[in-house]
Amino acid sequence: MDYFYRYILRLGFLGSALLGSFSTPRPTQAQIPNYLHTEGSRILDVNGNQVILTGINWFGMETESYAPHGLWSRSLESILDQVVELGFNTIRLPYSNQLFDPSSTPNGISYDLNPDLESLSGVEIMDRVVAEAGERGLKVILDRHRPDSHTQSELWYTTQFSEERWIQDWVMLAQRYSGDDTVIGMDLHNEPHGRATWGSGDTETDWRLAAERAGNAIIEVNPNLLIIVEGISHYNGQGYWWGGNLTGAGEHPVHLDIPGQLVYSSHEYGPGVFPQTWFTDPSFPENMPAIWDQHWGYLHKEGIAPVLLGEFGGRSVGGDAEGAWQRALVSYLQENNISYTYWTLNPNSGDTGGILLDDWQSVNTEKHSLLSGYQFPMIEIEQSNGRSAAPKAQKTPLSAPPSPMPTTSIQTSPTPQPPLAATPLALAMRGSLKVRYRTASPPEHTSDAKPEFIIVNNGSTPVRLGDVELRYWFKDEPGQSFTFHCDWAKIGCENILGEFKADEGENYYLRLRFLTGSETIQPGEDTGEIKIRFNRADWSEIRQSDDYSYSNVSEYLDWDRVALYLGGKLIWGSKVGSTPINLLPGAPTPTPPQPDLAFVPEEGENARSMPGDVSISKTTRKPDIRGWETWLITAMACFVAGFTFAVIWSIRRRG
């Protein structure tokens, strides 16, 4: 009996251990925190690659709602998804200190659309915004917009909210998000003005000294944060926008205990907000760059510190004065690689309106078109497997260039090869898949191309994305290098690899591949949207009108000027100078066989590897079994083992 008891007991524990080991998810590759720092006028990631913040403001937490606005109309997740789709990489999130008071109850939220926000405090909703933004690759700047939820203040303190409270709340937030590289910076106080001074030495009004006190308290507990310091309104008798005047920062700079964490920030507005004299100058808008240089641009141009244009916006981007001002300002930012967060996502900004229209769904396409011409990719970093999680694109040279992923070099064959369209496999595959296309950047000249695709399965057999390749042809000068980024994809950007190849003459192609093991396209279904972008590595202008695969269409249509390969064989579209395979005569439209091969190079292809090839992928992978399933299986195994133990122990005692 003792032998039998010990045998059953060991068997139960062994089964429990085995089930637990089989059900435990494979650990994901460790994610390297991507903290930012500064060097001269550049913001750099952890690897020393320059990044540019091109973001959007989303207000509401600073108001009596104590929550981002719009949650009465939509879910938090859907709004953040749209921010990503619109191409922004950063959110500036205003709040008030009153948000943290126990009596400040969040409101103006549809809990039918946002059930997980019910009963949360204001700071807990902030946690959710940060967490969901981080899941999508967005970065967050926290902006102390007001002390209380009613009005802005000239100085960083009021009779109700002291400097001590101001600093305590910042330290609390710095500690709360320590270790989370989603929160990259803290904008210390929004738009100092009125009595605020710069360099006066008066501890009650000198904003520069107050910024040093708060900034050093923050980096003492979280040294990885960017400390963002806005200007004032008046300096040496010269007035400017609230928070926009940084004229004194050159003579009286902010000193932090940890160098390389300071970013200056200015705010700019147009004649739709207030009729400044420079808007009626005969030389307007050509006079504006000199005004921007004087008040804040010099800090960037002279390499003193980076500048973030924390707010700018207006209702018009057309032919009127406000439109001319907005377009001139975006050009100035782009020419100088200056970061920005646009005001605003919200449609309910009285002076400016927003990127979204009053229904909180539709997009102001004119504003978005203006900003989309100058947007930097998501701020991610190269991982230890040699793949880059996001491109490192900037005009200045990289201090640590990304290591390209090894690519297959396809050599020119010394003897003629039969046309691919004539091969039996290609004929058998034809008609199984097609590509739909549109562009999110229709101008013929742009700094980055934004083709978008949907791959449709017209066949009757599932097709594995791991066997599929898509090629987009474009023209550029020989020897150019390019960067690629996936903005958003229903199938997940982590499943998409992008790299560039030089073809014949001045033609290149962007090659999109999909990770082996990524999802399958079922018959009659599609991949959903795949939104990507690419640009020259130096961010100089691209002329899209010369590109074979380009069209300025804004609505999806079947497009055979891209090529789709399955198992290495062309089954849709064409390359430069050839007839689309789907238009060749004599081909049936059969049921395609299920390919059982990973991608192999096309036979007889005339292509070569190009300097600066870039492949894009994320290194984290979803585990095979969800966490709750893992614990459930393990718990059941332990229960079985424990129950077996109890039964046998009871029998033994009775015996």
C-alpha positions as CSV (number, residue, x, y, z in Angstrom):
1,M,0.0,0.0,0.0
2,D,2.8,2.4,0.8
3,Y,4.5,1.7,-2.5
4,F,1.2,2.3,-4.4
5,Y,0.5,5.5,-2.5
6,R,3.9,6.9,-3.2
7,Y,3.6,6.0,-6.9
8,I,0.2,7.6,-7.3
9,L,1.3,10.7,-5.4
10,R,4.5,11.2,-7.5
11,L,2.5,10.6,-10.7
12,G,0.0,13.3,-9.7
13,F,2.7,15.8,-8.9
14,L,4.6,14.9,-12.1
15,G,1.4,15.4,-14.2
16,S,0.8,18.7,-12.5
17,A,4.3,19.9,-13.3
18,L,4.2,18.7,-16.9
19,L,0.8,20.4,-17.5
20,G,2.1,23.6,-16.0
21,S,5.3,23.5,-18.1
22,F,3.4,22.8,-21.3
23,S,0.8,25.6,-20.6
24,T,3.3,28.3,-19.6
25,P,3.6,30.9,-22.3
26,R,7.0,31.2,-24.0
27,P,8.7,34.3,-22.5
28,T,8.8,37.2,-24.9
29,Q,12.1,38.8,-25.8
30,A,12.9,41.5,-23.3
31,Q,11.9,45.0,-24.5
32,I,14.7,47.5,-24.2
33,P,13.2,50.7,-22.6
34,N,13.5,53.6,-25.0
35,Y,14.2,56.6,-22.9
36,L,14.9,59.8,-24.6
37,H,17.6,62.4,-24.0
38,T,19.0,65.4,-25.8
39,E,22.2,66.5,-27.4
40,G,22.5,70.0,-28.7
41,S,19.3,70.7,-30.6
42,R,18.4,67.0,-31.1
43,I,16.2,64.6,-29.2
44,L,17.8,61.1,-29.2
45,D,16.6,57.6,-28.4
46,V,18.5,55.2,-26.2
47,N,20.7,54.1,-29.2
48,G,21.6,57.7,-30.1
49,N,19.3,57.9,-33.1
50,Q,17.5,61.2,-33.6
51,V,13.7,61.2,-33.1
52,I,11.2,64.0,-33.9
53,L,8.0,64.3,-31.9
54,T,5.1,65.0,-34.3
55,G,2.1,64.7,-32.0
56,I,-1.4,66.0,-31.1
57,N,-2.9,67.5,-28.0
58,W,-6.0,65.7,-26.5
59,F,-7.5,67.9,-23.8
60,G,-10.2,67.3,-21.1
61,M,-8.4,66.0,-18.0
62,E,-7.6,69.6,-17.1
63,T,-11.3,70.5,-17.1
64,E,-14.2,69.7,-14.8
65,S,-14.7,66.5,-16.8
66,Y,-11.4,65.1,-15.2
67,A,-11.2,62.8,-18.3
68,P,-10.2,63.2,-21.9
69,H,-13.0,64.7,-23.9
70,G,-14.9,62.7,-26.5
71,L,-15.3,59.6,-24.3
72,W,-19.0,60.4,-24.3
73,S,-19.0,59.5,-28.0
74,R,-16.4,56.9,-28.4
75,S,-14.3,54.4,-26.6
76,L,-10.8,55.3,-25.4
77,E,-9.3,52.5,-27.5
78,S,-11.0,53.7,-30.8
79,I,-9.8,57.2,-30.3
80,L,-6.2,56.1,-29.8
81,D,-6.5,53.8,-32.8
82,Q,-7.4,56.8,-34.9
83,V,-4.6,58.9,-33.5
84,V,-2.2,56.2,-34.8
85,E,-4.1,56.0,-38.1
86,L,-3.7,59.7,-38.5
87,G,0.1,59.3,-38.3
88,F,0.9,61.0,-35.0
89,N,3.6,59.5,-32.7
90,T,3.0,61.5,-29.5
91,I,0.1,62.7,-27.4
92,R,0.4,65.8,-25.2
93,L,-2.1,65.2,-22.4
94,P,-3.2,68.3,-20.4
95,Y,-4.3,67.9,-16.8
96,S,-5.0,70.1,-13.7
97,N,-3.7,69.5,-10.2
98,Q,-7.4,69.4,-9.0
99,L,-7.6,66.1,-11.0
100,F,-5.8,64.4,-8.1
101,D,-8.2,65.6,-5.3
102,P,-10.5,62.8,-4.0
103,S,-13.5,65.0,-4.6
104,S,-12.7,65.3,-8.4
105,T,-15.0,62.7,-9.9
106,P,-14.5,61.9,-13.7
107,N,-17.6,62.5,-15.7
108,G,-18.7,63.0,-19.3
109,I,-17.9,59.4,-20.1
110,S,-20.2,56.8,-21.8
111,Y,-19.7,53.7,-19.7
112,D,-21.5,51.7,-22.2
113,L,-18.7,52.5,-24.6
114,N,-16.0,52.5,-21.9
115,P,-17.1,50.0,-19.2
116,D,-13.6,49.5,-17.9
117,L,-13.4,53.2,-16.9
118,E,-16.3,53.1,-14.6
119,S,-15.5,53.9,-11.0
120,L,-11.9,55.0,-11.8
121,S,-10.4,58.1,-10.4
122,G,-8.9,60.8,-12.6
123,V,-5.3,59.5,-12.1
124,E,-6.5,56.0,-12.8
125,I,-8.0,57.1,-16.1
126,M,-4.7,58.8,-16.9
127,D,-3.1,55.4,-16.2
128,R,-5.4,53.8,-18.7
129,V,-4.6,56.4,-21.4
130,V,-0.9,55.9,-20.9
131,A,-1.2,52.1,-20.9
132,E,-3.4,52.0,-24.1
133,A,-1.2,54.6,-25.8
134,G,1.9,52.5,-25.0
135,E,0.2,49.4,-26.4
136,R,-0.1,51.2,-29.8
137,G,3.5,52.6,-29.8
138,L,2.4,56.2,-28.9
139,K,4.4,58.3,-26.6
140,V,2.8,60.6,-24.0
141,I,3.8,64.1,-22.7
142,L,2.1,65.1,-19.5
143,D,1.1,68.8,-19.5
144,R,0.3,70.6,-16.3
145,H,-2.2,72.8,-18.0
146,R,-3.9,74.4,-15.0
147,P,-3.7,74.4,-11.2
148,D,-7.5,74.0,-10.9
149,S,-10.1,72.9,-13.4
150,H,-11.5,76.3,-14.2
151,T,-8.8,78.7,-15.5
152,Q,-5.2,79.0,-16.5
153,S,-2.9,80.8,-14.2
154,E,-0.1,83.4,-14.9
155,L,2.3,81.7,-12.5
156,W,2.9,78.1,-11.6
157,Y,1.2,78.5,-8.2
158,T,-2.0,80.1,-6.9
159,T,-3.4,80.8,-3.4
160,Q,-5.2,77.4,-3.7
161,F,-2.4,75.4,-5.2
162,S,1.1,76.2,-3.9
163,E,4.4,75.6,-5.5
164,E,4.9,72.8,-3.0
165,R,1.8,71.1,-4.2
166,W,2.8,71.7,-7.8
167,I,6.1,70.0,-7.3
168,Q,4.7,67.2,-5.1
169,D,2.2,66.2,-7.8
170,W,5.0,66.2,-10.4
171,V,7.1,64.0,-8.3
172,M,4.1,61.6,-7.7
173,L,3.6,61.3,-11.5
174,A,7.3,60.9,-12.1
175,Q,7.4,58.0,-9.6
176,R,4.1,56.6,-10.9
177,Y,5.4,56.2,-14.4
178,S,9.0,55.4,-13.6
179,G,10.1,52.5,-15.8
180,D,7.4,53.1,-18.4
181,D,8.9,54.6,-21.5
182,T,5.5,55.6,-22.8
183,V,5.7,58.7,-20.7
184,I,8.6,60.6,-22.2
185,G,8.3,64.1,-20.9
186,M,6.7,66.5,-18.5
187,D,5.6,70.0,-19.6
188,L,6.0,71.8,-16.3
189,H,3.4,74.6,-16.6
190,N,1.2,75.7,-19.5
191,E,1.7,79.2,-20.9
192,P,3.3,81.3,-18.1
193,H,2.4,84.9,-18.7
194,G,1.5,88.2,-17.1
195,R,3.8,88.6,-14.0
196,A,6.0,85.7,-15.0
197,T,9.6,86.8,-15.6
198,W,12.7,85.1,-17.0
199,G,16.1,85.6,-15.4
200,S,15.0,88.3,-12.9
201,G,16.1,86.3,-9.9
202,D,12.8,86.9,-8.1
203,T,11.8,83.6,-6.7
204,E,8.1,84.6,-6.8
205,T,8.0,85.4,-10.5
206,D,11.2,84.0,-12.2
207,W,9.8,81.1,-14.2
208,R,13.3,79.9,-15.2
209,L,14.2,79.3,-11.5
210,A,10.9,77.6,-10.7
211,A,11.4,75.3,-13.7
212,E,14.8,74.3,-12.3
213,R,13.3,73.5,-8.9
214,A,10.5,71.4,-10.3
215,G,12.7,69.8,-13.1
216,N,15.4,68.7,-10.7
217,A,12.8,67.3,-8.2
218,I,11.4,65.2,-11.1
219,I,14.6,63.8,-12.4
220,E,15.8,63.0,-8.9
221,V,13.1,60.3,-8.8
222,N,12.9,59.6,-12.6
223,P,16.1,60.7,-14.4
224,N,14.9,59.4,-17.8
225,L,12.2,62.1,-18.3
226,L,12.5,65.0,-20.6
227,I,11.8,68.3,-18.7
228,I,9.8,70.6,-21.0
229,V,10.0,74.3,-20.1
230,E,7.7,76.8,-21.9
231,G,8.5,80.4,-22.4
232,I,6.7,83.4,-20.9
233,S,4.8,86.3,-22.6
234,H,7.0,89.4,-22.0
235,Y,10.8,89.7,-21.9
236,N,12.6,93.1,-21.8
237,G,9.4,94.9,-22.6
238,Q,8.7,92.8,-25.8
239,G,5.3,91.0,-25.7
240,Y,4.5,87.7,-27.5
241,W,2.1,84.8,-27.2
242,W,1.5,83.3,-23.7
243,G,4.2,80.7,-23.1
244,G,5.8,81.5,-26.5
245,N,8.6,84.0,-25.6
246,L,11.9,82.2,-25.1
247,T,14.1,85.2,-26.0
248,G,15.7,85.1,-22.5
249,A,16.6,81.4,-22.5
250,G,19.8,82.0,-24.5
251,E,21.2,84.5,-21.9
252,H,19.6,82.8,-18.9
253,P,19.4,79.0,-19.6
254,V,17.6,76.5,-17.4
255,H,20.2,74.3,-15.6
256,L,19.2,70.8,-14.6
257,D,21.2,68.5,-12.3
258,I,21.3,65.9,-15.1
259,P,22.3,67.4,-18.4
260,G,20.7,66.3,-21.6
261,Q,17.0,66.2,-20.4
262,L,16.0,69.7,-21.1
263,V,13.6,70.7,-24.0
264,Y,12.3,74.2,-24.4
265,S,8.7,74.7,-25.7
266,S,6.9,77.5,-27.3
267,H,3.2,78.1,-28.4
268,E,2.2,79.9,-31.6
269,Y,-1.2,81.0,-32.9
270,G,-2.5,82.8,-35.9
271,P,-4.8,85.7,-36.7
272,G,-7.9,83.6,-36.0
273,V,-6.9,83.7,-32.3
274,F,-5.6,87.3,-32.0
275,P,-4.7,89.9,-34.6
276,Q,-1.0,90.4,-34.0
277,T,0.8,93.2,-36.0
278,W,3.0,90.8,-37.9
279,F,-0.1,89.3,-39.6
280,T,-0.8,92.6,-41.4
281,D,2.8,93.3,-42.4
282,P,3.1,93.8,-46.2
283,S,5.7,91.0,-46.3
284,F,3.5,88.4,-44.5
285,P,3.9,85.4,-44.4
286,E,7.6,85.7,-45.5
287,N,8.2,87.8,-42.4
288,M,7.3,85.0,-40.1
289,P,10.5,82.8,-40.0
290,A,12.5,85.8,-38.7
291,I,9.9,86.3,-35.9
292,W,10.0,82.6,-35.0
293,D,13.8,82.7,-35.0
294,Q,13.8,85.6,-32.7
295,H,11.5,84.2,-30.1
296,W,12.4,80.5,-30.0
297,G,13.8,79.1,-33.2
298,Y,17.3,80.4,-32.5
299,L,17.6,77.8,-29.6
300,H,17.3,75.0,-32.2
301,K,19.3,76.6,-35.0
302,E,22.2,77.5,-32.7
303,G,22.3,74.0,-31.1
304,I,21.5,75.3,-27.6
305,A,18.6,72.9,-26.9
306,P,15.7,71.1,-28.7
307,V,12.5,73.0,-29.1
308,L,9.0,71.5,-29.0
309,L,6.3,73.6,-30.5
310,G,3.8,72.4,-27.9
311,E,0.7,74.2,-29.3
312,F,-0.3,75.7,-32.7
313,G,-3.4,75.5,-34.7
314,G,-6.3,77.3,-36.4
315,R,-9.5,76.7,-38.2
316,S,-8.2,77.5,-41.7
317,V,-5.4,76.1,-43.7
318,G,-6.7,77.6,-46.9
319,G,-5.9,80.8,-48.8
320,D,-6.7,83.3,-46.1
321,A,-4.2,84.8,-43.6
322,E,-4.6,82.0,-41.0
323,G,-4.2,79.3,-43.7
324,A,-1.0,81.1,-45.0
325,W,0.3,81.3,-41.5
326,Q,-0.3,77.6,-40.7
327,R,1.3,76.4,-43.9
328,A,4.3,78.7,-43.5
329,L,4.7,77.4,-39.9
330,V,4.6,73.7,-40.9
331,S,7.2,74.4,-43.6
332,Y,9.4,76.1,-41.0
333,L,9.1,73.2,-38.6
334,Q,9.9,70.7,-41.4
335,E,12.8,72.6,-42.8
336,N,14.4,72.7,-39.4
337,N,13.4,69.2,-38.0
338,I,11.6,70.8,-35.1
339,S,9.1,68.7,-33.0
340,Y,5.5,69.7,-32.5
341,T,2.2,68.7,-30.8
342,Y,-0.7,70.2,-32.8
343,W,-3.6,71.9,-31.1
344,T,-5.8,69.8,-31.1
345,L,-7.5,66.5,-31.6
346,N,-10.7,67.8,-30.0
347,P,-13.3,69.5,-32.2
348,N,-14.5,71.5,-29.2
349,S,-11.6,74.0,-29.1
350,G,-13.4,77.3,-29.6
351,D,-10.5,79.2,-31.2
352,T,-9.1,76.6,-33.5
353,G,-11.4,73.6,-33.9
354,G,-9.6,70.2,-34.2
355,I,-8.4,67.5,-36.4
356,L,-11.7,65.7,-35.7
357,L,-15.0,67.2,-36.6
358,D,-18.0,67.7,-34.3
359,D,-19.1,64.0,-34.6
360,W,-15.8,63.0,-33.0
361,Q,-15.3,60.6,-35.9
362,S,-14.8,62.4,-39.1
363,V,-11.5,64.0,-40.0
364,N,-10.7,67.6,-41.1
365,T,-8.9,66.4,-44.2
366,E,-7.4,69.8,-45.0
367,K,-5.7,70.0,-41.6
368,H,-4.6,66.4,-41.7
369,S,-3.2,66.7,-45.2
370,L,-1.1,69.7,-44.1
371,L,0.3,67.8,-41.1
372,S,0.7,64.5,-42.8
373,G,3.4,66.1,-44.9
374,Y,5.6,66.3,-41.8
375,Q,5.2,63.4,-39.5
376,F,7.9,61.2,-38.0
377,P,7.4,57.5,-37.5
378,M,6.6,55.8,-34.2
379,I,9.4,56.2,-31.7
380,E,10.7,52.7,-31.3
381,I,14.2,51.2,-31.2
382,E,16.3,48.5,-32.7
383,Q,16.2,45.3,-30.9
384,S,18.9,42.7,-30.1
385,N,17.9,40.4,-32.9
386,G,19.1,42.9,-35.5
387,R,15.7,44.0,-36.7
388,S,14.6,47.5,-36.4
389,A,11.3,48.2,-34.7
390,A,11.0,51.5,-36.4
391,P,13.0,53.6,-38.9
392,K,15.5,56.1,-37.7
393,A,14.9,58.9,-40.2
394,Q,16.4,62.4,-39.9
395,K,18.3,64.9,-42.0
396,T,21.4,64.8,-39.8
397,P,23.6,61.7,-39.8
398,L,22.8,59.0,-37.4
399,S,25.3,58.5,-34.6
400,A,24.4,54.8,-34.5
401,P,22.9,53.7,-37.8
402,P,20.4,50.9,-37.6
403,S,21.8,47.4,-38.5
404,P,20.0,46.2,-41.6
405,M,18.3,42.8,-41.4
406,P,20.1,40.2,-43.6
407,T,18.4,40.1,-46.9
408,T,18.5,37.7,-49.8
409,S,20.7,39.0,-52.6
410,I,19.1,38.1,-56.0
411,Q,21.7,38.0,-58.8
412,T,21.1,38.7,-62.4
413,S,21.0,35.5,-64.4
414,P,23.6,35.2,-67.2
415,T,21.1,33.6,-69.5
416,P,17.5,34.6,-70.5
417,Q,14.8,33.1,-68.4
418,P,11.2,32.4,-69.5
419,P,8.6,35.0,-68.5
420,L,7.2,34.2,-65.1
421,A,3.6,34.6,-66.5
422,A,4.1,31.6,-68.7
423,T,5.1,29.2,-65.9
424,P,2.4,26.6,-65.0
425,L,2.5,27.4,-61.3
426,A,1.9,31.1,-62.0
427,L,-1.1,30.3,-64.2
428,A,-2.5,27.9,-61.6
429,M,-2.2,30.6,-58.9
430,R,-3.6,33.5,-60.9
431,G,-6.9,34.9,-59.6
432,S,-6.5,33.7,-56.1
433,L,-5.4,37.0,-54.5
434,K,-5.7,40.7,-55.5
435,V,-4.5,44.0,-54.0
436,R,-6.5,47.1,-53.3
437,Y,-4.7,50.4,-53.0
438,R,-5.0,54.0,-52.0
439,T,-2.7,56.7,-50.7
440,A,-2.8,58.8,-47.6
441,S,-0.4,61.3,-49.1
442,P,-1.7,62.3,-52.5
443,P,0.6,65.3,-53.3
444,E,3.0,64.6,-56.2
445,H,5.8,66.0,-54.0
446,T,6.1,64.9,-50.4
447,S,8.6,64.0,-47.7
448,D,7.1,60.6,-47.2
449,A,5.0,58.3,-49.3
450,K,2.0,56.7,-47.7
451,P,0.6,53.8,-49.8
452,E,-2.1,51.7,-48.1
453,F,-3.1,48.2,-49.1
454,I,-5.7,45.5,-48.6
455,I,-4.9,42.0,-49.8
456,V,-8.1,40.1,-50.8
457,N,-8.5,36.3,-51.1
458,N,-10.8,35.6,-54.1
459,G,-10.0,31.9,-54.0
460,S,-11.7,29.0,-52.2
461,T,-8.7,27.9,-50.1
462,P,-7.0,29.7,-47.2
463,V,-3.7,31.4,-47.9
464,R,-1.0,31.8,-45.3
465,L,0.4,35.4,-45.2
466,G,3.8,33.9,-44.5
467,D,3.9,32.8,-48.1
468,V,2.9,36.2,-49.5
469,E,5.0,39.1,-50.7
470,L,3.9,42.5,-52.0
471,R,6.0,44.9,-54.0
472,Y,5.5,48.6,-54.6
473,W,7.7,50.2,-57.3
474,F,9.0,53.8,-57.2
475,K,11.7,55.8,-58.9
476,D,14.6,57.7,-57.3
477,E,18.2,58.6,-57.9
478,P,20.7,55.7,-57.7
479,G,22.3,55.1,-54.4
480,Q,19.5,56.5,-52.3
481,S,18.7,55.0,-48.9
482,F,15.2,54.8,-47.5
483,T,13.4,54.1,-44.2
484,F,10.1,52.2,-43.7
485,H,7.5,52.3,-41.1
486,C,4.2,50.5,-40.5
487,D,1.7,53.0,-39.0
488,W,-1.2,50.6,-38.5
489,A,-2.4,47.2,-39.7
490,K,-5.4,45.1,-38.8
491,I,-3.1,42.1,-38.9
492,G,-0.6,43.8,-36.6
493,C,2.5,45.8,-37.6
494,E,4.6,43.4,-35.7
495,N,3.8,40.8,-38.4
496,I,5.1,43.0,-41.3
497,L,8.6,43.3,-42.6
498,G,9.6,46.0,-45.0
499,E,12.8,46.4,-47.0
500,F,14.0,48.2,-50.1
501,K,15.6,46.8,-53.2
502,A,17.1,48.5,-56.2
503,D,15.7,47.3,-59.6
504,E,16.7,48.2,-63.1
505,G,17.7,51.8,-63.9
506,E,16.4,54.3,-61.3
507,N,13.6,52.0,-60.2
508,Y,13.4,50.6,-56.7
509,Y,10.7,48.6,-55.0
510,L,9.5,48.3,-51.4
511,R,9.1,44.7,-50.5
512,L,6.5,43.8,-47.9
513,R,6.7,40.4,-46.3
514,F,4.8,38.8,-43.5
515,L,6.1,36.8,-40.6
516,T,5.8,33.0,-40.9
517,G,3.1,32.0,-38.6
518,S,1.1,35.2,-39.0
519,E,-2.6,34.8,-39.7
520,T,-4.2,33.2,-42.7
521,I,-6.5,34.9,-45.2
522,Q,-9.7,32.8,-45.4
523,P,-11.6,32.5,-48.7
524,G,-13.7,35.6,-49.4
525,E,-11.9,37.6,-46.7
526,D,-9.0,40.1,-46.6
527,T,-6.2,41.4,-44.5
528,G,-7.9,44.6,-43.6
529,E,-6.0,47.8,-44.0
530,I,-2.2,47.9,-44.1
531,K,-1.0,51.5,-43.6
532,I,2.7,52.0,-44.2
533,R,5.0,54.9,-45.1
534,F,8.5,55.4,-46.4
535,N,10.8,58.3,-47.0
536,R,14.4,59.1,-47.9
537,A,16.8,58.6,-45.0
538,D,17.6,62.3,-45.2
539,W,13.9,63.4,-45.3
540,S,14.4,65.2,-48.5
541,E,11.5,65.5,-50.9
542,I,10.2,62.6,-52.9
543,R,8.5,63.1,-56.3
544,Q,5.8,60.5,-56.4
545,S,4.4,61.4,-59.8
546,D,7.3,59.4,-61.4
547,D,6.6,56.3,-59.4
548,Y,5.2,53.3,-61.3
549,S,3.0,52.1,-58.4
550,Y,1.7,55.6,-57.3
551,S,-1.7,57.1,-57.9
552,N,-3.3,60.0,-56.0
553,V,-6.5,58.0,-55.4
554,S,-7.9,58.5,-51.9
555,E,-10.4,55.6,-52.1
556,Y,-9.5,52.0,-52.3
557,L,-9.5,50.4,-55.8
558,D,-8.1,47.2,-57.4
559,W,-4.6,48.2,-58.3
560,D,-2.4,46.1,-60.6
561,R,0.6,48.4,-60.6
562,V,1.8,46.6,-57.5
563,A,2.9,43.0,-57.6
564,L,1.8,40.2,-55.3
565,Y,3.8,36.9,-55.0
566,L,2.6,33.6,-53.5
567,G,5.3,31.0,-52.8
568,G,7.7,33.2,-54.8
569,K,5.5,33.3,-57.9
570,L,3.7,36.4,-59.3
571,I,0.0,36.0,-59.1
572,W,-1.3,39.6,-59.2
573,G,-0.2,42.8,-60.8
574,S,3.1,43.7,-62.5
575,K,6.5,45.2,-62.2
576,V,7.8,48.2,-64.1
577,G,7.3,48.0,-67.8
578,S,5.4,44.7,-67.9
579,T,1.8,43.6,-68.5
580,P,-0.2,42.8,-65.3
581,I,-0.3,39.1,-64.9
582,N,-4.0,39.2,-64.2
583,L,-4.6,40.8,-67.6
584,L,-2.7,38.2,-69.7
585,P,-5.0,36.1,-71.9
586,G,-5.7,32.4,-71.6
587,A,-5.4,32.0,-67.8
588,P,-8.1,30.1,-65.9
589,T,-9.3,31.2,-62.5
590,P,-8.9,28.0,-60.6
591,T,-8.9,27.1,-57.0
592,P,-5.4,27.8,-55.9
593,P,-3.5,25.0,-54.1
594,Q,-2.5,25.6,-50.5
595,P,1.1,26.7,-50.8
596,D,3.4,24.8,-48.5
597,L,6.6,26.9,-48.9
598,A,8.1,29.9,-47.2
599,F,9.1,32.7,-49.6
600,V,11.7,31.8,-52.2
601,P,13.2,34.3,-54.6
602,E,11.5,34.7,-58.0
603,E,13.4,32.9,-60.8
604,G,15.2,35.1,-63.3
605,E,14.6,38.3,-61.5
606,N,17.0,41.2,-62.2
607,A,17.5,42.8,-58.8
608,R,20.3,43.6,-56.5
609,S,20.6,44.5,-52.8
610,M,20.6,48.2,-52.1
611,P,22.8,50.1,-49.6
612,G,20.8,50.9,-46.6
613,D,18.2,48.1,-46.8
614,V,15.9,48.3,-43.8
615,S,13.7,45.6,-42.4
616,I,11.1,46.4,-39.9
617,S,9.7,44.1,-37.2
618,K,8.9,44.1,-33.6
619,T,10.6,41.5,-31.5
620,T,7.8,40.7,-29.0
621,R,5.5,37.8,-29.9
622,K,2.2,36.8,-28.4
623,P,2.4,33.6,-26.4
624,D,0.6,30.6,-27.7
625,I,-1.7,30.4,-24.7
626,R,-3.3,33.4,-23.0
627,G,-2.4,34.1,-19.4
628,W,-5.7,33.2,-17.9
629,E,-5.8,29.9,-19.9
630,T,-2.3,29.1,-18.5
631,W,-3.4,29.6,-14.9
632,L,-6.6,27.7,-15.4
633,I,-4.8,24.6,-16.8
634,T,-2.1,24.8,-14.1
635,A,-4.8,25.2,-11.3
636,M,-6.8,22.3,-12.6
637,A,-3.7,20.1,-12.7
638,C,-2.8,21.1,-9.1
639,F,-6.4,20.4,-8.0
640,V,-6.3,16.9,-9.6
641,A,-3.0,16.2,-7.8
642,G,-4.3,17.5,-4.5
643,F,-7.6,15.6,-4.8
644,T,-5.7,12.4,-5.6
645,F,-3.5,13.0,-2.6
646,A,-6.5,13.5,-0.2
647,V,-8.4,10.4,-1.4
648,I,-5.4,8.1,-1.1
649,W,-4.4,9.6,2.3
650,S,-8.0,9.0,3.5
651,I,-8.0,5.4,2.2
652,R,-4.6,4.8,3.8
653,R,-5.7,6.1,7.2
654,R,-8.9,4.0,7.2
655,G,-6.8,1.0,6.3
